[in-house]
Amino acid sequence: MQNLVTSAPITFYPSRSQEMIPANESVSPIVGNRVELQLLTTLKCNLKCTYCSLGVGDMVGSQDKVSYDMEALEAFIEKHLSQHEVYVTFYGGEPTLNLGFIREVMERYPTFRFQLQTNGTLLDGLPDRVLANLSNILLSIDGGETITDGFRGRGVYRQVVKNTQAVRGRMAGTFTARVTWSSEETSFEELDELANTFDYVYFQFVAGEGTYSPAAMEKKKAVITQLVDKFFSGETLYPLIPIMGIVRNKVLPTRATELYHGKTQCRVSTHILNVMPDGKIYPCPDMMYVPEMLQGDVIANWLKPSPLQPHPNMPCGSCEAEPWCRGNCMKNLYLAYVKGDKEYRDKVVEPICDLVRFLGREIDRHDPQAWYAKAPLDVRKTLRDCEVYEYVEIMP
């Protein structure tokens, strides 16, 4: 499950500028020719992570099973998504707790692409047929063993690594460690070890208050410098998705805009649909407890454009990172600048933006255009076209 969290539920008050956009049957709510259908198989989980985003709004555990049937999903896809390339992410909760639903969707839609976001503790129990259909598995992990177990429970880190090794031979796709960078003690060595253990590493700065003290910021920046230095130090590709994505966007600037039509690369403004077990649809998995974010419903078979869109109050247009960042996390920007939560802006959003800008400057220090010009062809191709970009936010 997604690992972003705020310290307390946010109260939303409707305003004229943020009223829901009326449904328009003549205009597709999906921007572009692809759609990511993120199907939450359950809101139950077998772990109790300390920062669980579904804990906000009391969502975790609130819906055990999918309450819509395959016929309702079929009718929804036929009406709203039939003209789009569909790729599915199974999500939760812990999605493998509802393995029957995963198998049913795979059998019904054999031409779709599939991804699994999982805590990895039950990975070794997945049947061959499911593993063979997965293009990518996102494994929630928080750094090294001590940090991961501190957030997730004793022995979880070793279990995830063991399970990954156990199923690798039956898995044709890739394994991506999805790291919530929360602890200021997360080290370069820990992230580097993950890069040697999994096919890719994606890290994201946690949206939690109390995480970005001056000392913590300096520690994170020191690790960022080490990671960027290693990325540019060899002829093989260092598989850290945020660095890869930013380098791609700087070297090939059209990639920062064309795939997402100039909007945020977290995809919530364009083509990601988070379908709750009860069929309700929201653009962001961290805002599924907010009524004004409701975007559609599988059972009632309706869909409208995402309510999470760039807004004049957001300061991105004047930011040095905007050409390649494209807005990072729309949820964060919405809370900070549209809803005007000053404390959240000061303690979470602005520090994260500062880290993103710093990451961009560290990359520029290595002249990424010159590096790309000399890189081997296979490195250029992976940097340009890596499929994992489609399954994560790219920006940290």
Secondary structure, DSSP 8 states (H G I E B T S, - for coil): ------SS-------GGG------TTS-SS-SSEEEEEEE--S--S---TT-GGGGGG-TTS--S--S-HHHHHHHHHHHTTTSEEEEEEESS-GGGGHHHHHHHHHH-TTSEEEEEE-STTGGGS-HHHHHTEEEEEEEE-SSHHHHHHHH-TTHHHHHHHHHHHHGGG--SEEEEEEEE--TT--HHHHHHHHHHSSEEEEEE---TTS--HHHHHHHHHHHHHHHHHHTTSSS---BHHHHHHHHHHHSGGGGTTTTTTS-TTSTTTTEEEE-TTSEEES-TT-TT-GGG--EETTTTEE---S----TTSGGGGSTTHHHHTTS-HHHHIIIIIS--HHHIIIIIHHHHHHHHHHHHHHHTT-HHHHHHHS-HHHHHHHHH-GGGGTS-S--
